[in-house]
Amino acid sequence: MSNRLFQTLLHQMKEVVGRTIGVIDENGIVIACSELSKIGESKQRIREELSYSGDAVIYEGYTYRFINVSGKNDSICFVEGGDSHASSMAELLSIFLGNMKSLYDEKYDKGSFIKSIILDNILPSDIYIKSNELHFSNDESRIVLVVKFQTLSDTPPYEIVEELCEGGDKDYVINISEQDVVIVREVEDGIDVEQIEAYARSIIDTIFKKHGLKVLVGISSVVDNLKDLARAYKEARIAFEVGKVFDIERPVISYENLGIGRLIYQLPTTLCEMFLSEVFKKGSLESLDRETLMTVQSFFENNLNVSETSRKLFVHRNTLVYRLEKIRKLSGLDLREFDHAVTFKVALMVKKYLSNKPTKY
């Protein structure tokens, strides 16, 4: 159980108990206390005394008692005072913190298990066995979100995201790297992409408001089996890479909304090069000047409407037609025809993909 969580619990109980309370770890060091100045003090002698007595120990104005978790006496709690009230408070504190630690450790074990799955560090045959040991539901619908921090602060990204998810018993936060944190979230059957993206945007907004940090979120498709979490994690990472290649300038990037970019990303390089050579048999794409390519982009954005495009570009209709003819002579594709326009659009994306080929996961 993290020291921070112990400290949070003691801080919440401080006013109710009305006395100094704290926790000592297995090394005899005070790791949490309602009186902050005591954190870091060594209490090794108390551990030795409790080991002999097996019950509560009163020493220098404090009552100490082991926190029992699954038959193990690792940590110690203490309450100010040596009277019967202090003894009762120490016993209650021991039971409460013991139960909380059991719940926390169980979730930590599940979190470690999920991390092994998404990183492909566990055999598929072992996933079913381990999930039964941890009483883990194997067939629930889940998504994977990768939270990528663009800027960092003194507070580690993992702690920031963990704090956001503390209220969700079925959310698991996995620390991946200095900048990347993964959330594995259980969702309802039939949830749509818009709902998931709304949740991701709430994460982005909360982190920015509370910490002033900018983050991006990549979202996987929904999977309905634990063993598919590894694939979901790769999808969330791919969402970032495809978005980077094809200039999808959004803070939330969903794998399911990548469109043609997702398909191109999975094509072999040799196939992409072959496709380009077939489309541009008469010349090279590089021979088209920037003005012509910008005209094409605007033409696509205006649904292949010549009049609307010329109006938006503030050029004469004949000028636009001349530029489109230039492309037809180079590639044999008349962009005023839908099928030809689709082929040229894909060719542009393939060219961009080859120029910015990302590292695949």
SVG drawing of the C-alpha trace seen along z (x, -y; Angstrom):
<svg xmlns="http://www.w3.org/2000/svg" viewBox="-25 -36 40 59">
<polyline fill="none" stroke="black" stroke-width="0.4" points="0.0,0.0 1.5,-3.4 2.6,-5.8 0.5,-8.5 -2.7,-6.5 -1.9,-5.8 -1.3,-9.5 -4.6,-10.4 -6.5,-8.0 -4.9,-9.2 -5.5,-12.8 -9.2,-12.1 -9.4,-10.4 -7.4,-13.0 -10.3,-15.2 -12.5,-12.2 -9.9,-10.5 -8.7,-13.7 -5.2,-12.2 -2.0,-11.7 -2.2,-8.5 0.4,-7.0 1.8,-4.0 5.2,-2.4 6.5,-0.2 8.3,3.2 11.6,1.4 10.5,-0.4 10.2,-3.8 7.2,-6.1 5.8,-6.4 2.5,-8.3 1.3,-10.3 -1.3,-12.9 1.6,-14.9 3.8,-15.4 7.0,-16.1 7.1,-12.5 7.3,-11.1 10.7,-9.5 11.4,-8.7 12.8,-5.3 10.8,-3.0 12.7,0.3 12.5,1.0 8.7,1.0 8.7,3.7 10.9,5.9 8.6,5.3 5.5,6.2 7.1,9.3 7.5,10.5 4.1,9.5 2.0,10.3 -0.6,7.7 -0.7,4.0 2.4,2.2 2.4,-1.1 5.7,-3.0 6.6,-6.6 3.0,-7.8 1.8,-5.9 -0.1,-2.6 1.2,-0.4 -0.4,2.5 0.4,4.7 -1.7,4.2 -2.6,7.8 -3.0,8.5 -3.6,12.1 -1.9,13.5 1.2,11.2 2.3,8.6 4.2,6.2 3.1,2.7 2.3,1.2 -0.2,-1.5 0.0,-3.8 -2.3,-6.1 -1.3,-8.8 -2.0,-7.9 -1.7,-4.8 -5.3,-4.6 -8.1,-2.2 -9.4,-4.6 -6.1,-4.7 -6.1,-0.9 -9.5,-0.7 -8.6,-3.3 -5.4,-1.3 -7.4,1.9 -10.0,0.2 -7.2,-1.5 -5.5,1.8 -8.6,3.5 -9.5,0.6 -6.0,0.2 -5.6,3.9 -8.8,4.2 -7.8,1.2 -4.4,2.7 -5.9,6.0 -8.1,4.3 -5.3,2.1 -2.9,5.1 -5.5,7.1 -6.0,4.3 -2.2,3.8 -1.9,7.5 -4.6,7.2 -2.8,4.1 0.4,6.0 -1.4,8.8 -3.0,6.4 0.4,4.8 1.8,8.2 -1.0,8.8 -0.8,5.5 3.0,5.8 2.8,9.4 4.7,10.7 2.4,13.6 1.5,16.7 -2.1,16.8 -2.6,20.1 -1.6,18.5 -4.0,15.6 -7.0,17.7 -5.4,19.4 -4.1,16.2 -7.5,14.4 -9.2,17.2 -6.6,16.9 -7.3,13.1 -11.1,13.6 -10.8,11.4 -13.7,11.3 -12.4,12.6 -15.2,11.6 -16.1,8.0 -15.9,5.3 -12.9,3.1 -11.0,0.3 -7.4,-0.8 -6.5,-4.5 -2.9,-5.7 -2.5,-9.1 0.6,-10.8 1.9,-13.8 3.2,-16.6 4.6,-18.5 5.8,-17.3 5.8,-18.6 7.2,-17.7 4.3,-15.3 4.8,-12.0 2.2,-11.4 1.3,-8.1 0.2,-9.7 -1.8,-12.4 -3.7,-9.8 -4.1,-7.4 -5.7,-10.2 -8.2,-10.8 -9.2,-7.1 -9.3,-6.5 -13.1,-6.4 -13.3,-3.7 -12.9,-0.2 -12.7,1.3 -10.2,-1.2 -6.6,-0.1 -3.8,-2.6 -0.5,-1.3 2.8,-3.2 4.5,-2.6 7.2,-5.3 8.0,-8.8 5.4,-10.3 2.9,-7.5 0.3,-6.1 -2.3,-3.5 -5.8,-3.3 -7.6,0.1 -11.3,-0.7 -14.3,1.6 -17.2,0.3 -20.8,1.3 -21.7,3.5 -22.6,1.4 -20.9,-1.8 -20.2,-4.1 -17.0,-5.9 -18.5,-9.3 -19.0,-8.3 -15.5,-7.0 -14.0,-10.1 -16.1,-12.3 -14.5,-10.5 -11.0,-11.0 -11.7,-14.7 -12.7,-15.0 -9.3,-13.5 -7.5,-16.1 -9.6,-19.0 -9.1,-17.9 -5.4,-17.4 -5.0,-20.9 -7.2,-22.6 -5.5,-21.0 -1.9,-20.8 -1.6,-23.0 -0.3,-20.1 -1.2,-19.2 -1.9,-15.6 -3.0,-13.5 -5.2,-10.4 -5.2,-7.5 -8.2,-5.1 -8.4,-1.5 -11.5,0.4 -13.6,2.2 -12.4,5.8 -14.4,8.4 -11.7,10.7 -8.6,10.2 -6.2,11.8 -7.2,9.1 -5.9,6.3 -2.5,6.6 -4.1,5.9 -6.1,3.0 -2.9,1.4 -1.2,1.6 -4.3,0.0 -4.2,-2.9 -0.5,-3.4 -1.1,-3.1 -3.8,-5.9 -1.0,-8.3 1.4,-7.2 -1.3,-7.3 -2.5,-10.7 1.1,-12.0 1.6,-10.8 -1.6,-12.1 -1.9,-15.3 -4.9,-14.4 -4.6,-17.4 -6.9,-16.3 -6.1,-15.8 -8.3,-12.6 -7.5,-10.1 -9.6,-6.9 -8.4,-3.9 -11.8,-3.3 -11.9,-6.8 -8.6,-6.7 -10.3,-5.8 -8.1,-5.1 -5.0,-6.0 -5.4,-2.9 -5.5,-0.7 -2.5,-2.4 -0.5,-2.0 -0.8,1.7 0.3,2.1 3.8,3.4 6.2,0.7 6.8,2.6 3.1,2.7 2.8,-1.1 5.7,-1.9 4.2,0.4 0.9,-1.4 2.5,-4.8 4.5,-3.7 1.3,-2.5 -0.7,-5.7 2.1,-8.0 3.3,-6.1 3.8,-9.3 5.6,-11.4 6.4,-12.0 4.2,-13.3 7.1,-15.7 6.7,-17.5 3.4,-19.0 4.0,-22.4 2.8,-23.4 0.0,-25.6 -1.4,-22.7 -1.4,-20.4 -3.1,-23.0 -5.7,-23.3 -6.3,-19.6 -6.7,-19.6 -9.3,-22.4 -11.1,-20.5 -11.4,-17.5 -12.6,-19.5 -15.3,-21.0 -16.6,-17.6 -15.2,-17.9 -17.3,-21.0 -15.4,-23.2 -17.5,-26.3 -17.3,-26.2 -13.6,-25.4 -12.7,-28.3 -14.8,-30.6 -13.0,-29.5 -9.6,-29.9 -10.4,-33.2 -9.4,-32.0 -11.1,-31.9 -13.0,-28.7 -10.8,-28.2 -7.6,-28.5 -8.9,-25.7 -9.8,-23.6 -6.2,-24.2 -4.7,-22.9 -6.9,-19.8 -5.9,-19.2 -2.3,-19.4 -2.9,-16.5 -4.8,-14.5 -1.8,-14.7 0.6,-13.6 -1.5,-10.7 -4.3,-10.0 -6.7,-10.8 -9.5,-13.3 -10.3,-14.5 -13.7,-15.6 -14.6,-11.9 -15.2,-10.3 -13.3,-7.1 -10.3,-8.9 -10.4,-11.4 -10.4,-8.5 -7.4,-6.9 -5.5,-10.2 -6.4,-10.9 -5.1,-7.5 -2.0,-8.0 -1.3,-11.3 -1.8,-9.6 0.5,-6.6 3.2,-9.1 2.9,-10.9 3.1,-7.6 6.3,-6.5 7.9,-9.9 7.0,-9.7 7.1,-6.0 6.5,-5.4 7.9,-2.7 5.4,0.1 4.4,1.6"/>
</svg>
